Amino acid sequence: MAGADTIQTAYSAPNVAALLDVPFALIFVAVLFLLSPPLAIIVLLFLALVFISAMLTLSSLRQPTREMTVAGGRRNALVGSAISAADTVRAFNAQSLIRKQWRTESSLFQRLIRSITGRQGLVQSISASAQALMSVAVITVGAVLVVQGQLDIGGMIGANILASKALGPIIKLAQMGESFAKARQATALLQEFAKIPMERTEGSALDTYTGRIEFQDLAFIHPGQRAPLFESLSLKLEPGALLPISGANAAGKTTMARLIVGLLEPTRGKILVDGVDLSQVVPEWWRTQIVYLPQEPGFLNTTFRENLQGANAKLDDAALNALARTAGLKSFIDQSPDGFDTRMENNGANLSLGIRRRFALARALATDGMLVIIDDPTEGLDAEGSRTVAEALNALSKRGRTVIVFSHDAHILSSAPYYMDLNSKPVPKMIKKGADKDAPTQLAAVPTPNKNPNAASAKKASS
């Protein structure tokens, strides 16, 4: 977004005023023509020379300015990666590689700067020379005209003043060539940024969401790929149902989680929430109805409190402490310098993976939604952390939440009588635990334990 500052600088008030002065150069020439046509023609020739050189310079600066922006971005990215992955650089002896790439990128960057500076200096030299030569030419020709009686001394002095006034705006325009070239490049980058599709801000919102979700002929294909990640997925989960989903790496677990959250659009088919197409629902409302724990948690560079309240602005201190206890974060926050007001640094990368996932769990629970989407909940957690996640899932299930958990952990897969296998391509298969036959395509709520603790936790229904 630094491009916005570049554009603002290029089109600042002094520069805009200089642009508005350019048409007045022709007015000065017109007045000079009334005073002395020969002198007006001389001034007009010098104006054309400076203006053409300015336009040629501006045109020639476009390509090197674009290349300099790209080179500067690569150089900054190299520095950023070296800082954020300092341990990786040291552990794998990548210092020499970083230095070599830095020298290469810096050499290219400096060469482009010299090219731009040289071209800008050339047009400034032409402008200064033109101004001096024009003054000499006006005085010389004016003196001849005075001797011939076609012009008096006062007219010659006035002509010289008008000539300087006419050339001044053109020289300023030439000097602003580099700023305008950078602004043009920044504008092009911002226009590309503006082409990124925006998330919907309109749609429907249900008064009450019960937790029912249905997939109808769902399919997804990554852009540029021919084979679908999965397709023809039809499944209905009643409120309170529990569905583990298994699959190897790159089988589509995270992609399916993002589809349910509304971060991706399916290639084919629909996701229905209480009978309403998810594509017709207001995304902001939908995110308040779900408990979402992503596989790779990311955070804002704000305080612990603000990261948690971002999911639910109504959280007070009592609710924050309750979330911290549930996620196993209470002792960590109590030991932090400023408690909940401690700031996240580097999007939370300075925290251990286990602590990040606990924070992500606390943030997910902040919404208290009816649909729970958990992606690899035990990854990066120790035994205590895994137990905390299991207890949270059990508590959510007992409270009637619909739970979809993505994992290849055998313990999680055994927590329900059915699970979905994404390793089955291209159509995912519902597997019934301890049986060779497929599971039904409609799962009911998990019953609360009663006198018969071995009762089935799901029952068959028509698809």
KAFENSUL-V415616 format. One record per helix or strand of 3 or more residues. SS is the DSSP state (H for helix, E for strand). FROM is the first residue (numbers start at 1). TO is the last residue. Records with the same first field share a line. If there is no record, write none. Layout:
SS = FROM-TO  FROM-TO
//
This chain:
H = 2-10  13-35  37-84  86-91  95-147  153-175  177-194  253-261  278-280  283-287  304-309  317-326  330-335  339-341  346-348  353-365  383-398  410-413
E = 213-220  230-237  242-246  268-273  290-293  371-375  402-406  418-421  429-432
//
